[in-house]
Amino acid sequence: SSEPCDEVVVPQAAVQTSQAGAFVLTVDADNQVTAKPVELGERSGRDIVVKQGVAVGEMLIVEGVQKVRPGAKVSPTVITPVGSDS
């Protein structure tokens, strides 16, 4: 039986690692940064598959990740993924 695929592909630059494991920095509706633990899958060129931890459509920080910390307020600039239809 085939199950729906919940995997999300993100730029490798968005994934950080700590002693607790891999995580990404997300931005919520209030432009506040949150660290979310993720389970990683295979690498695909410059991208990496996230098996668990992020949902399609969530805003991730992919540039300047070294400059922000969880809880900080940011002014995000949305970039459209290559190959998207919008």
C-alpha positions, 0 to 999 in steps of 0.5 A: 500500500502506498502512503501519502508523502509528507516529505518537504525538500528544503535548501541545505542552507536552511538546515542547522545542527546542534548537539540535539540534532538537526533543526530549521528556523521557521518564521511564524505569522508574527515574524517571530523565529522558532527553531524546529527539530527535523528528521532529515532524509536524502540529499538532492543536489543543494537541497535536502529532504525533511521527513518530519518537522516542517510542513509545506508552506512554512516559512524557513530562514535560508539566508542569514541563519547565523544572524538570528536566534529563536524568539527574535523578530525578523523582517522576512523577504519571501523568495519563490522556489525555482520551478513553482507555478506562482 
